[in-house]
Amino acid sequence: MKIPVIPIGYGDAAPLLAALEGATVPPSWRGALPFTYHFGPGPAKVHMKLQFNWETKPVLDVVATMKGSTEPDVWIVRGNHYDGWVNGADDPISGQSGLLEEARALGELAKQGWRPKRTLIYTAWDGEEPGLLGSTEWAETHAVDLTQHAALYVNSDESNRGFFNASGSYQLERLINDVAHEIPDPETNVSIWKREEAGRAAREGGGRAANGGARASAASGANKSDILPIGALGSGSDFATFIDHLGISSVNLGFGGEDRGGTYHSAYDTPWYIEHFGDKESIYGKAMADTAGTLVLRFANADVLPYDFRNLATTLNGYSGELKALVKQLQRDAATRQHNLDPGFYKLAADPEKHLEMPAPLSSPPDYDFSALDQAIAALQASAIRFNAAQASGAQLTLEKVSKINLDLVRAERKFLNPDGLPRRPWVEHVLYAPGWYTGYGVKTMPGVREAIEDGRYDEAKQQMVIVANAIQSEASYLDSITAELTAN
C-alpha cells in the first residue's frame, strides 16, 4: 500500500479532522484541537491543490582533516549537520557549535606543535534535513577509503540542557562510560555519568524492559554497575550511512531532557528562544564539546584502539533472549485468539445491532532452534575475554605491530555486514542494527530475524538467523586472529 503524505499546519488540519465521524479515537491518539477526534469516515468531500518546489540546490559539506603523526591510515571522523528546517538554532546549531569548539581547541593544540597519533576528519554536513544527503553522498563517494581506514564515526545533532545520552556500537560502550565519568555536569557538579545514572533511576524506577529491540537500561540508582548501557542506533541523523551501510563503528552523543519547548523544526527555533528558555549560557554546549572532544582524543591517542568486545557479546546475548521471548509471546497470542474463536466468544461479545467483522486467527511462529546463534555469541564472548587479556598482558609491541593490529581492528565491525543487505533493503547491510521498516528512526536489533518473525515470514527468519550467527562467528574468529597477533613473539 502506498499512501501519499504531506505535512500541513493545524489550521488546515482542523476542518479535515473535525469533519470525520465514526468511533472516537483512543486518548493517546488525540491532539489538542477543540473537538472530539474520530476515526472516520465522514460525509465531507475535500478538494486539495498541492504545489511543490522541485528546484535542485547544491549541498555543500565542509571537511577539515588533521593528519595523524604515527598512524595516519587510521581515521576518526567527527560530524554534525549545519542545515536547518528554518532557523535551526537548536537543530542543528546547538550541536554544531560544540563541534566547532572542539575543532578550535584542536587547532590551538596544533599551533603548539601537537598532533594526534591518528588522522582526525571534522565534518559539517549539509542536506541532513531533506534526507541525510550530505553525509550519505560523502560517505558513498569515499566508501572504499572509509572501509579501509575509518575506525570510528562520532556524530552529534541537536544538544540541549539536561542529561547525557549516547547510542552506538557496543564495543564502544566501555569507552563512552569512561569518558562520561570524567566530564562534569555544569549544573550539578557531579559527573555527567552520575547525573545520568540518577536520571535513569528516577525515570525508570529501577529499569524497564527494552522496546522493539533497543537494549534495556539495566543500571540505575539501585544497581551499582559501573556501566550505563548505551542505546542502539536506528536512523534520523548522519550516522546512518556509516553504521548501516559501511559498517563503521559509530556513536551518537548529546544532552537533553530539561528544556524542550515545542520549537522543533519550526520558525521559532531561534537563538532568542534558546537564550531565554534553553541553554542560556551555553554551558551544555561546552559540556558537549568536552565530551565529544575527549572521546575523539582518547580514541585518537590510545596505543591500541580502545574497543571492548565483551560489552558487545553481552548485548548480543540480550538480543537473542528478546527474540526467544518474542516467539513465545506470538505463540501465546495465537493460542489465545484461537481459544476465543472456537467457542464464538467474539461474535457473542459483539453488539448485535452492529455488523462487525470478526477477528481472524493469528499465525503462530514455529519453535526456532537458537543454538547456532547462542553458540556464536558464546564464541564471541570467549574471544573478547581473550582479546582483553592479551591487551592487559603488558607485552611490548613495536610501532609496526601496533599499526598492523589497529588497522585490523578498524575492520572488525565490517564482519557484521551482509553484502546482500537486509530483505527488501539491500542498501542497509548491517545485520545487528537498522531502523525498523515501520518505526522510522526507531531501531530494530538483529532486524532481519526480528522483523521477519513480527511480520509472519517464518522461513525468512530462519534464513536470517543463519546469516546473523555466521556473522557473529566470523567476528569471533577475526578477533582471535588479532589476539594471536598481540601475543605472538
N, C-alpha and C positions, 0 to 999 in steps of 0.2 A: 504494500500500500504506500502510495506517495501522496502526501498531503501538503499543499502549498502553505508556507508560513511567512508571515511578515509581522514585525513588531509595530504596535501602534500605541498611542498615548491613551490615558484613561478617558479623556474627553471623547475620543472616537469609540472607545470600547464600551462606554456606559450605555448608549442606546442599544447596542447589539446585545449586550448581556441582559439588559432589562427586558428585552423582547422575548427571551427564552421562557418556555414553560416546562412542564414535566416535573419530575421528582426534585426535591430540594437536595442540594449537594451536601456532603459531609462538612462539618465545621472547619476541618483542616484545609478544605478547598476554597473557602470563601475569602473574598477580598474585603476591602473597606468601603466600597461604594454603598450608598444609602438605599439598597433594595435587596430583596431576597434573591439568592443565587440559585438557578435551576439548571438541570442537565440539558433541557431542550427536548424536542424542537419547539418551535413556536410558529405563530401564523405570519409573522412579518417576512417580507421579502426585501433583500438588500442589493442595491446596485453599487459596486465598488469600482472606482477608477484608480489604478495604481500607476505611478511613474517611478522610473528607476534611472539612476545615473551610472552608465556603463563606461565612463571615461577610464582610460588607463593612466595611472600615475607612477612615477618612479619610486622605488623602495630603496632607501639608502642606509645600509649598515655602516657603522663606524667601528673599526677594528684596530686595536693597538697591540703590538707584540713586544715583549721583553725577552730576549733570547737567554736561555739558561747557560750557566757557566760551565757545568760539568756534564749534564745530561740534556743537551738541547733538543734531543729527539723525543723527549717525554714532555707532553703538553698538558697544562691545566688551563681550561677555558672557563672564563667567568662572564656571565651575561645578564642583562636586564633590558627590556624594551623601552623605547623612549616615545613611541607614538601613543596618543590617547584618543578616546572616542570624541571628546570635545576639548575641555581644558586640560584634563589629565594631571592635576596637581597631586592627587593621591595615587591614582592608577594611570601611569606607572612612575611618576617622578619621585614619589616618596622612596621607592626602591632605587631608582636610577641615581638619585643624588648620593645615596650611600655608596654605590659602585664608583661614582666619580671621586668621592673622598678616598676610597681605597686606592684608586689609581694615582691620585695626587700624592698620597703618602708613599707609595712605591716609587714615584718619580723623585721625591725628596731623598729617599734612601739611595736611589741610583746616582744622584748628584754627588753623594758622599763616597761613591765607589762600590756600593753593594750590588750584588747580582744574585738572583735565586739560582739554585742548582738546576732547576728545570724551567722550561720555557713557559712564560705566562702570556695568555692571549685574553685581553679585556675587550668586550664587545658591547655595543649599544645597538640593539636590534630595532629595525623599523618594520612596519606592517604586521605587528603582532595581533592587533585587534581584529583585522579582517580575516585572520586565518593563519597566524604563526608564519607569515610569509617570509620575513627577513631571515629568521633563524633557519627555517627549513631550506630555503634556497641556498644559503651559505653552506649549511652542513651537507646538503646533497652535492653541491659543487665540489666541496673538498672532502668527499666521503672517503676516498682512497687514503689520503694523508691522515684524516682523523682516525680511521680504522687502525692504521699503523702506529700512531703516535699519541692519541688522546687518552690520558689516564683518568681524567675527571672533568665533568662539567658542573659548575656551580651556578645555579640560577636564583634570581630573586625577581619579584614583581612588586606589587604594592606592599608597603610595610608601615604599620601604624603603632600607636601606643598599646602596650599590653604584654602578652605572654609570647615567649619564643616558641616557634613551631618549625618543624623540619620534616621533610619526606624525602625518600630516596632509596638508593641501592643499599641493601642491608649489610654489606661488607664495610660500609662507611659508618654504621651506627655507633660503634665504639668511639671512633674519632670525633664524630659530632657531639657525643656526650662529653668527651674530654674537653673539647673547646667550650662547650656550654658551662662547664664548671669554672672556667677561667674568666668569663665575661661578667662584669657586674651589671645588675639591673639598675637603671638610672634612677628609679623612684623608690625602690625598697632597700637598696644597698646590700642585698644578698645576690648570689649568682643568678643568672638567667635560668640555669638548671634548677636551682632550688625554688625559684618562683614558679616555674612551670610544673614542678612536682606538686607544689601546694595547689596550683590551679587545677590540676587533674584530680587531685583528691576532692576538691570542692565540687567540681563539675560531674565527676563520675561516681562519687560515693564508694570508692574502692575498686573501680574497674568495671567495664561493661563489655559484653561480647562484641566481636567485630561484626560489621555490617557489610555484606557484599564482598568480603574477602580482604578488606583492609585490616591489618593486624590490630588486635585488641591492645589497649594501653594497660599492661599488667602492673606497671609500677604506679604507686600512689603514695599518699601520706602514710598508709598503713603497711606499705611494702617498702622495705629499706634497700631494695636493689639499687645498685649504682647505675643502672641503665634505664633510661626512659625510652621506650620503643618509639622509633620514628614511624611515619606513615609510608605507605606505598604510593608510587607516582601513577597518576592517571593521565589527565591531559589538562589543557586550559592555560598553559604558559609555554615558554620557549624551550623547556627541557624535552618536549615530546619527541622531536626528531632524534636527539642524542641517545635517549634510552630506548625508545620503541623501535626505531629503525636501524640505528647504528650500534646499539649495544654498548654504549659508553657509560661507565659508572657515573651516576648523576645524583644531585641533591638540590632541593628547592628550599630556601630559607626565608623566614620573615618573622615579623612581630605583629600582634593584633589582639583584638578582643575587648578593647576598652571604649573606643570612640566611634564605632561605625554609625553613621548618621543618615543613610539614605541617599547619598550623593553619587553613588557608584554609577559610572558610565553616563553621567548627566552633565548638563551645563553648569551645575552647581559645584562640580569638583574643581574648586579654585584654591589658590594659595590663601585667599582671605578666609575661606572656611576652615582650612587646616590650622591657620594661625589663631583662630578664635575658638575652635571646637575640637581640634585634634592634637597632634604632636606639636604643641605651640612653640616649644623651644628647640625642636628638632633633636631632642635627647635620644629618642629611639632611632632616629636616623643615624646618629653616632654609634649607638649600640649595634645597628645593622652593619655598619662599616667595620666595627671592631670584630664582630662575629665572623662575617664572611672573609674579611681580610686575614684574620688569624687562621681560619680553616685553610685558605689558599696557601699561606706561608708554611703552615705545618706540613701540608702535602707537598709543597714545592721543595722543602729542605730536608725532609726525613731521609735517612740513609737508604732504607728500604721502604717502598711505598706502603703507607700505614693502613692496609686493608686488614680486616679481621673476619675471616670467612666462617668462624664459629657462629657469629650472630646471624649470618645468612642461613646456615644449616638449621639453626633453632627456629627461625621464622618459617622455613620451608616445611618443617615438621608440623608447625601450626596450620599451614595451608592444607596439608594432607588431612589433618584432623577435621578441618572445616568441610572439605569435600565429602568425607565419610559421613559427617553429620547431615550434610545437605541431602545425600542419597537416602539416609534413613528418614529424614523429615518428609521428603517427597513420597516415599513408600507409605508412610503413615497417613499422609494427606489423601493418597489414592484409596487406601483401605477405608478410611473414614467416609469418603464420598460414596464408595460402593455400598458400605454398610447402611447409609441413609437412603440410597437409591432403591435397594432391593425391596424394602417394605413400603416404598412410596412415601417416605416422610416429606419430601419437598413438595409433592403435589398436595398432600393433606394439609401442610402448613401454609400453603398459598391462599391468598384472598380469593374465594370462589367467584367474586364479581369481576376479577381482573384476569385477563388471559396472559399469563406469563410463561415464557419458555423455561422449561425445567433444566437444571444443571446437567451437563453431560459427564460421563465418567472421566476420571483423570488417568492419564497414562502413568504407570509405575516403573521407575528405573529398575534395572536388574541389580543383583548383588555384584559389585565390581571386585576384582582382585587387585588390591592396592599394594601387594607385596613387592613388586618391582620398583614402584615409586618409593616406598618406605626404605627398601634396601639401598637405593641410590642416595637418598637423603642421609642414611646412616653412614654410607661410604664417604659422603662429603663432610659429615661431622668429624669422622676419624681423620680424614685428610687435613681438615682445618686445624685440628689439635696438633697433628704432626708438624704442620707448617709453622704454627705459633711457637712450638717447642724449638724448632730449628732456628727461628728468629731470635729466641731468647738465649740460645746457647752461647752467644758471645764469640762465635767463630770469626776469625779475621778474614775479611774479604777484600780482594783487590778492587780498585775502581772499575776495571774492566768487567769483573764478575758481577759487581753490584749493578752496573749498567745493563748487563745481559739479563739479570734477574728482573729488574724493573721493567724492561721492555716486554718481558714475558708476562709480568703481572698486568701490564696495560691491557693485554688482550684476554684476560681471564673472563671478563663479563661477556665477551663475544660468544662464548660457548653456549649461552642461552638464546642465541639467535637461530631461528629456523628459516633458511633461505626461501622456503615456500610461503612464509608468512602464516598468519592465523587464518582459519577458514573464513572465506568471503572478505578477508582484509589482507591481501598479500604484502602491502607496504609495512604493516605492523608485524615485525619479526620476532619480538621478544616473547618467549613462552612463559615468563613468570609475571610480567606486569603489562597491563594495557588498559586504556579507557574502555569502559563497558560499551557494548553495542547499543544499549538503551539508556545508559546512565550519563552520557555527556562527558563531563570532566571526571566523574566518579570512576575509581579504579576497580578492575577485576583482577584478581591474582590467579595464577595458573589459568588464564582466561579461556584457552582452547578447551580445557576439560570442564571448567565450571559452567561456562555458558552453554556448552553442548548438553550438559545434564539439565540445566534450568529450562532449556528450550525443547527437551524431549528428543534430542538427536543422540540416542544412547550408543549406537555403534561408533559414531564420530567421537564421542567421549572416550571410548576405549582406545581408538587410534591416537587421539591427542595425549592420552596418559602415557602411551609408549614413547611419544616424542619428548614429553617433559622428563620422563625417567631417564631416557638416553642422554638428554642434555645435562641433567644433574650428574649422572655418572661420568660423562665426559669432563665436566668441571672438576670432579674429584680426581680423576686420573691426571688431568692437566696440573692441578695443584700439587699432586705427588711428584710430578716431574720437576716442578720448581723447587720443592723441598729437597729433592735429590741434588739439585744444583747448589743449594745453600749449604748442604752438609758434605759435599764432595771435597776431598783434599786437593 
